[in-house]
Amino acid sequence: MGSVGTYVYLQRNPALTSFSLPAVTSIGSLQPPDLVAVLIDDNALLAGIGLPSLVSLGGPLSIQGNAVLRQCEALAFKDGLVAHGYAYSWVITGNDVAGACTP
């Protein structure tokens, strides 16, 4: 188990294709609740969200403008957090809407 007390920002990394934080279960527990806790924006080649164990997010979520990241994957990631009680705001837009996700 792992925790990131403040935030994770991945923004404007044109060569980033993936990232992996498999042991992180919580992000944002030590920050003001109005500060974005996870921001994954404008990463042209990013193909996935590498936070498979995340169940607690202590602030808003932003996943936008990632041309290769499937929109349905970003929404499924948010839905997983909601299933664990996530109640902050979120913005998920401008990702790959043509890519299909398997249920």
C-alpha positions as CSV (number, residue, x, y, z in Angstrom):
1,M,0.0,0.0,0.0
2,G,1.1,3.5,-0.7
3,S,0.0,7.1,-0.4
4,V,0.8,10.3,-2.1
5,G,-0.1,13.1,0.4
6,T,-0.6,15.9,-2.1
7,Y,-1.1,15.5,-5.8
8,V,-0.1,13.8,-9.0
9,Y,0.2,16.0,-12.1
10,L,1.1,14.6,-15.6
11,Q,0.7,17.5,-17.9
12,R,2.0,18.4,-21.4
13,N,4.4,15.5,-21.8
14,P,4.4,14.9,-25.6
15,A,6.5,11.7,-25.4
16,L,4.8,10.1,-22.4
17,T,3.2,6.8,-23.5
18,S,2.6,5.3,-20.0
19,F,3.1,5.6,-16.3
20,S,2.7,3.1,-13.5
21,L,2.1,3.7,-9.8
22,P,0.7,0.2,-9.0
23,A,1.0,0.4,-5.2
24,V,-0.6,3.8,-4.7
25,T,-4.0,3.5,-3.0
26,S,-4.5,7.1,-1.9
27,I,-3.7,10.5,-3.3
28,G,-4.4,14.0,-1.9
29,S,-5.1,13.3,1.8
30,L,-2.9,16.2,2.9
31,Q,-4.0,18.9,0.6
32,P,-6.8,21.5,0.5
33,P,-9.9,19.8,-0.9
34,D,-10.3,22.3,-3.7
35,L,-6.9,21.6,-5.2
36,V,-6.9,19.1,-8.1
37,A,-5.5,15.9,-6.7
38,V,-4.9,14.1,-10.0
39,L,-4.4,16.0,-13.3
40,I,-3.7,14.0,-16.4
41,D,-3.9,16.6,-19.2
42,D,-2.5,17.2,-22.7
43,N,-0.3,14.1,-23.0
44,A,-0.4,13.4,-26.7
45,L,0.7,9.7,-26.6
46,L,-0.5,8.6,-23.2
47,A,-2.4,5.3,-23.7
48,G,-3.5,4.3,-20.2
49,I,-4.0,5.4,-16.5
50,G,-1.4,3.6,-14.4
51,L,-3.1,3.8,-11.0
52,P,-4.7,0.3,-10.7
53,S,-4.9,0.3,-6.9
54,L,-6.2,3.8,-6.3
55,V,-9.3,3.9,-4.2
56,S,-9.1,7.2,-2.4
57,L,-8.7,10.7,-4.0
58,G,-8.8,13.8,-1.7
59,G,-9.7,16.4,-4.3
60,P,-10.9,17.1,-7.9
61,L,-9.9,15.0,-10.9
62,S,-8.9,16.2,-14.3
63,I,-8.3,14.0,-17.3
64,Q,-8.4,16.1,-20.5
65,G,-6.8,16.5,-24.0
66,N,-5.0,13.1,-24.1
67,A,-5.4,12.2,-27.8
68,V,-4.6,8.5,-27.5
69,L,-6.2,7.8,-24.1
70,R,-9.7,6.3,-24.5
71,Q,-12.4,8.5,-23.1
72,C,-14.2,5.3,-21.8
73,E,-11.1,4.3,-19.9
74,A,-10.9,7.7,-18.2
75,L,-14.6,7.5,-17.3
76,A,-14.2,4.0,-16.0
77,F,-11.3,5.1,-13.8
78,K,-13.5,7.9,-12.3
79,D,-16.4,5.4,-11.9
80,G,-14.1,3.1,-9.9
81,L,-13.3,6.0,-7.5
82,V,-17.0,6.9,-7.2
83,A,-17.7,3.3,-6.2
84,H,-15.2,3.8,-3.3
85,G,-16.9,7.0,-2.1
86,Y,-15.3,9.7,-4.3
87,A,-17.4,12.8,-4.1
88,Y,-15.3,15.6,-5.6
89,S,-15.7,17.3,-8.9
90,W,-14.2,16.0,-12.1
91,V,-13.5,17.0,-15.7
92,I,-13.0,14.3,-18.3
93,T,-13.0,15.5,-21.8
94,G,-11.1,15.8,-25.1
95,N,-9.7,12.2,-24.9
96,D,-10.1,9.6,-27.6
97,V,-13.8,9.1,-28.0
98,A,-13.5,6.6,-30.9
99,G,-11.5,4.0,-28.9
100,A,-13.6,1.2,-27.5
101,C,-13.4,-0.3,-24.0
102,T,-14.2,-3.8,-23.0
103,P,-16.7,-4.2,-20.1
